[in-house]
Amino acid sequence: MFKVFAFLVRKPGTTIEAFIDYYENHHVPLICSLAPPPTTYKRNYLKRGDKNNLEDGSIGFDVVTEQVWPDEATFRAWVGKLAEPGTAEKVDADERRFLDKSRYWAYVIDEHQTSK
């Protein structure tokens, strides 16, 4: 398993509701139409102001995107497909509609799970 978490920020002036709507109803379908989707493709939206959050107002992201592939080679093939001429421009133009691309972090994750 090869897992990547991306921490993304909405474009300034965009409400969280509009951000979620665009991401779910426009961006995700576009990406899935341009390249085979990952085994897992989840978006985890931050619930700002929730009484259970441990935050001081400095949280620098709006969503954590979780993507899982069978292996690194499959991930690299997916990235390569999205970077092809013509496709890369479509992805970039779409991301600029709803993301602050100057604030983007992505990390390979080594998952450990506790079982009962």
C-alpha positions in Angstrom: 0.0 0.0 0.0 1.2 3.5 -0.9 -0.6 6.4 0.9 -0.4 10.1 0.4 -2.1 12.8 2.5 -2.5 16.3 0.9 -3.3 19.3 3.1 -5.2 21.8 0.9 -6.4 25.4 1.4 -9.5 27.0 -0.2 -9.1 30.0 -2.4 -9.4 33.3 -0.5 -13.0 34.6 -0.5 -14.5 31.1 -1.0 -16.9 29.8 1.7 -16.3 26.4 3.0 -19.7 25.3 1.6 -18.7 26.5 -1.9 -15.3 24.9 -1.5 -16.8 21.5 -0.6 -19.4 21.7 -3.3 -16.8 22.5 -6.0 -14.3 19.9 -4.8 -16.9 17.1 -4.6 -19.0 17.9 -7.7 -16.5 19.3 -10.1 -12.9 18.6 -9.3 -13.2 15.0 -8.1 -15.2 13.9 -11.2 -12.7 15.8 -13.4 -9.7 14.0 -11.9 -11.4 10.6 -12.1 -12.2 11.2 -15.7 -8.6 12.0 -16.6 -6.8 9.2 -14.8 -7.9 5.9 -13.0 -8.8 6.9 -9.5 -6.8 5.7 -6.5 -8.0 2.6 -4.6 -9.0 5.1 -1.9 -9.7 8.8 -2.5 -11.2 10.5 0.5 -11.6 14.2 1.4 -11.6 15.0 5.1 -12.9 18.6 5.6 -11.9 20.5 8.8 -14.8 21.4 11.0 -13.6 24.8 12.2 -15.0 25.9 15.6 -16.0 22.4 16.7 -15.9 22.3 20.5 -13.9 19.0 20.3 -11.1 20.5 18.1 -7.8 21.4 19.8 -7.0 24.6 17.8 -5.8 28.1 18.3 -7.0 29.5 15.0 -3.7 28.9 13.2 -4.7 25.7 11.4 -3.4 26.2 7.9 -5.6 23.9 5.8 -9.3 23.2 5.0 -9.2 19.6 3.8 -7.0 16.6 4.1 -7.1 14.5 1.0 -6.3 10.8 1.5 -5.2 8.8 -1.6 -4.2 5.2 -1.5 -2.6 3.1 -4.3 -1.5 -0.6 -4.3 2.1 0.5 -4.7 4.4 3.5 -5.5 4.6 2.5 -9.2 0.8 2.8 -9.6 0.9 6.2 -7.8 3.7 7.4 -10.2 1.7 6.2 -13.2 -1.3 8.2 -12.0 0.8 11.3 -11.4 2.4 10.8 -14.9 -1.1 10.6 -16.5 -2.2 13.8 -14.8 1.0 15.5 -15.9 0.6 14.7 -19.6 0.4 17.7 -22.0 -3.2 18.9 -22.2 -4.2 17.1 -19.1 -1.8 19.0 -16.8 -3.3 22.3 -18.0 -6.8 21.1 -17.3 -5.9 20.1 -13.8 -4.1 23.3 -13.1 -6.9 25.5 -14.4 -9.5 23.6 -12.3 -7.4 23.7 -9.1 -7.0 27.5 -9.5 -10.8 27.9 -9.4 -11.0 26.7 -5.8 -7.6 26.1 -4.2 -4.9 28.5 -2.9 -2.1 26.8 -4.7 0.5 28.7 -2.8 -0.5 26.7 0.3 -0.3 23.0 -0.5 1.4 20.2 1.4 1.5 16.5 0.4 3.2 13.7 2.3 3.7 10.0 1.9 2.2 8.3 5.0 3.4 5.2 6.9 0.2 3.9 8.5 0.1 2.0 11.7 -3.2 0.7 13.1 -4.2 -0.6 16.5 -6.5 -3.6 16.5 -8.5 -5.1 19.4 
